[in-house]
Amino acid sequence: MSTSLDLATQIIKFGGQASGRDKLFRLIQYGSKLVGWHLQKNAKGLELVEKLKKLESSLSMTRKLLRMGKSLDFIMAALKSIHIKDTVLRLTITMSKLNQACFLLFDHIIYAHNVGLISTDKKKWSNISARFWVFSLILNLARNTYDIMNIVQEEMRRQQLPKKQDQQVNGDTTHSRRSSNSQNTNVVRKIVMQNKPVMLDLVKNLADLILPLNTLGKVNASAGTQGFLGLISSSIGIATVWDSSLKLVP
């Protein structure tokens, strides 16, 4: 009984957060894109395909509305991050937040155009917004790389033992090489399992990177690929909102 109550409480808490609703809508949005692409490719349920496209478009607009003013939040987050002592983290996080703020600011312009408040060159502003999104993701990936390098170096120091000469048995060192490979595999597994926030953030950023690059015409990703990658990054986003211990900080 208590487990059911805890789950209900967690669901209510998740739904009460703007970030939780945004990630859920994003999951459905990209899920609709993926399913619609699959049906269209196989020439099945064409009427359903049109409904899915409308749902995708509607959710995209809803998310833009929910993010209205969010750019100010990222500016405030950037002001806080300038006090981080680590130089690399300070630069990557602060610049990423500023780029996210710019990305959302221009996204607001696109929303205003879509609802008829203004008339402007939508493609132009979409490309500018996508560029800031790309810059933000590149900075995030740079931070992920830096984090992983530090984690690996720390783990290797822990694993460091006095090196022993390979003991040959009848001139065979196969056993020692296998032991070394097994140890390396265990180290990698340990690093991944004990640093889930970093690894999840890395996968999310890699998955998201294709989306703005596709908007800019730098890659040619099908709707199915976009939907699949969007599902991955959205699922990770939902997981980090559901369980705050999975969220990368600072």
C-alpha positions in Angstrom: 0.0 0.0 0.0 2.8 2.4 1.0 4.6 1.6 -2.3 1.5 2.6 -4.3 1.2 5.8 -2.3 4.9 6.6 -2.9 4.5 6.1 -6.6 1.3 8.2 -6.7 3.2 11.0 -4.8 6.1 10.8 -7.2 3.8 11.0 -10.2 2.1 14.0 -8.8 5.4 15.6 -8.0 6.7 14.9 -11.5 3.6 16.3 -13.2 3.7 19.4 -11.0 7.1 20.4 -12.4 7.2 22.4 -15.6 10.4 20.5 -16.7 8.6 17.2 -16.1 5.7 18.2 -18.3 8.0 19.5 -21.0 10.0 16.3 -21.1 6.9 14.2 -21.2 5.4 16.3 -24.1 8.8 16.0 -25.8 8.7 12.2 -25.5 5.3 12.0 -27.1 6.3 14.5 -29.8 9.2 12.6 -31.0 7.4 9.3 -30.4 4.7 10.6 -32.8 7.4 11.5 -35.3 9.0 8.0 -35.2 5.7 6.2 -35.5 4.4 8.4 -38.2 7.6 7.9 -40.2 7.4 4.1 -39.8 3.7 4.1 -41.0 4.4 6.4 -43.9 7.4 4.4 -45.0 5.3 1.2 -45.1 2.3 3.0 -46.7 0.1 2.1 -43.7 -2.5 4.1 -41.8 -2.0 7.3 -43.8 -4.9 8.9 -42.0 -3.2 8.1 -38.7 0.0 9.6 -40.1 -1.7 12.9 -40.6 -3.1 12.8 -37.1 0.3 12.1 -35.7 1.8 15.0 -37.6 -0.8 17.3 -36.2 -0.2 16.0 -32.7 3.6 16.5 -33.1 3.1 20.0 -34.3 0.6 20.8 -31.5 3.0 19.4 -28.8 5.9 21.4 -30.3 3.8 24.6 -30.0 2.7 23.7 -26.5 6.3 23.2 -25.4 7.4 26.6 -26.9 4.6 28.2 -24.8 5.7 26.4 -21.7 9.3 27.6 -22.2 8.2 31.2 -22.5 10.5 33.2 -20.3 12.8 30.2 -19.6 15.7 32.1 -21.2 15.8 34.4 -18.1 16.2 31.3 -15.9 19.2 30.2 -17.9 20.7 33.7 -17.7 20.3 33.6 -13.9 21.9 30.1 -13.9 24.8 31.4 -15.9 25.3 34.2 -13.3 25.5 31.6 -10.6 27.9 29.3 -12.5 30.5 32.0 -12.9 31.4 31.3 -9.2 32.5 27.7 -9.9 36.1 27.3 -8.9 37.1 24.8 -11.6 38.0 26.9 -14.7 36.9 24.4 -17.3 33.6 23.7 -15.6 33.0 27.5 -15.1 33.6 28.3 -18.7 31.7 25.4 -20.3 28.7 25.6 -18.0 28.4 29.4 -18.1 28.8 29.6 -21.8 26.4 26.7 -22.3 23.7 28.4 -20.2 24.1 31.7 -22.1 23.8 29.8 -25.4 20.7 28.0 -24.1 19.2 31.4 -23.2 19.8 32.7 -26.7 18.4 29.5 -28.2 15.2 29.9 -26.3 15.0 33.7 -26.9 14.9 33.2 -30.6 12.6 30.2 -30.2 10.1 32.7 -28.6 10.3 34.7 -31.8 9.4 31.6 -33.8 6.4 30.9 -31.5 5.2 34.5 -31.9 5.4 34.1 -35.7 3.5 30.7 -35.6 0.6 32.1 -33.6 0.4 35.2 -35.8 1.6 37.9 -33.3 4.4 38.9 -35.7 5.3 38.2 -39.3 9.0 37.4 -39.8 11.4 35.1 -41.6 10.8 31.8 -39.7 13.5 29.9 -41.4 16.1 32.5 -40.6 15.3 32.6 -36.9 15.0 28.8 -36.8 18.6 28.5 -38.1 19.9 31.1 -35.7 18.1 29.3 -32.8 19.6 26.0 -33.9 23.1 27.4 -34.0 22.9 28.5 -30.4 21.5 25.0 -29.5 24.5 23.4 -31.3 27.0 25.6 -29.5 25.3 24.8 -26.2 25.5 21.0 -26.9 29.1 21.2 -28.0 30.0 23.0 -24.7 28.0 20.3 -22.8 29.9 17.6 -24.6 33.2 19.4 -23.8 32.2 19.4 -20.1 31.2 15.7 -20.3 34.6 14.8 -21.8 36.4 16.8 -19.1 34.4 15.0 -16.4 35.1 11.6 -17.9 38.8 12.3 -18.2 38.9 13.3 -14.5 36.9 10.2 -13.5 39.2 7.9 -15.5 42.3 9.4 -14.1 41.0 9.1 -10.5 40.0 5.5 -11.1 43.3 4.6 -12.6 45.1 6.0 -9.6 43.0 3.8 -7.4 43.6 0.8 -9.5 47.3 1.4 -9.8 49.3 -1.4 -8.2 53.0 -2.2 -8.3 53.7 -3.5 -11.7 54.9 -7.1 -11.8 56.7 -8.7 -14.6 54.6 -11.0 -16.7 55.2 -14.5 -15.5 55.7 -16.7 -18.4 54.6 -20.3 -18.2 56.3 -22.3 -20.9 56.9 -19.0 -22.7 53.1 -18.1 -22.7 51.8 -14.7 -21.6 48.2 -15.2 -22.7 46.9 -15.5 -19.2 48.4 -12.2 -18.1 47.0 -10.4 -21.2 43.6 -11.8 -20.5 43.8 -10.7 -16.9 44.7 -7.2 -18.1 41.8 -7.1 -20.5 39.4 -8.3 -17.9 40.7 -5.7 -15.5 40.2 -2.9 -18.0 36.7 -4.1 -18.7 35.9 -4.1 -15.0 37.3 -0.5 -14.7 35.1 0.7 -17.5 32.0 -1.0 -16.1 32.7 0.5 -12.7 33.2 4.0 -14.1 29.9 3.8 -16.0 27.9 2.4 -13.1 29.3 4.7 -10.4 29.0 7.9 -12.6 25.5 7.5 -14.1 24.7 11.3 -14.2 27.8 12.0 -16.4 27.2 9.0 -18.7 23.5 9.8 -19.1 24.2 13.4 -19.9 26.8 12.4 -22.5 24.3 10.1 -24.3 21.6 12.8 -24.1 23.8 15.5 -25.6 25.1 13.2 -28.4 21.5 12.2 -29.3 20.3 15.8 -29.2 23.2 17.1 -31.3 21.9 15.6 -34.5 18.6 17.5 -34.3 19.8 21.1 -34.7 22.5 20.0 -37.1 19.7 18.5 -39.2 17.8 21.9 -39.0 21.0 23.6 -40.3 21.4 21.1 -43.1 24.7 19.9 -41.8 23.4 16.3 -41.6 20.5 14.6 -43.4 18.7 12.7 -40.8 15.4 11.0 -41.6 12.2 11.7 -39.6 12.7 8.2 -38.1 16.2 9.0 -37.0 15.1 12.3 -35.5 12.3 10.6 -33.7 14.5 7.8 -32.3 17.2 10.2 -31.1 14.5 12.5 -29.6 13.0 9.5 -27.7 16.4 8.7 -26.3 17.2 12.2 -25.1 13.6 12.7 -23.8 13.7 9.5 -21.9 16.9 10.5 -20.2 15.4 13.9 -19.4 12.4 12.3 -17.8 14.7 10.0 -15.8 16.7 13.0 -14.4 13.5 14.8 -13.4 12.0 11.7 -11.9 15.2 10.9 -9.9 17.2 13.9 -9.1 20.2 11.8 -8.2 20.7 11.1 -12.0 20.9 14.8 -12.8 24.4 16.1 -13.5 25.5 18.9 -11.1 26.6 21.5 -11.1 
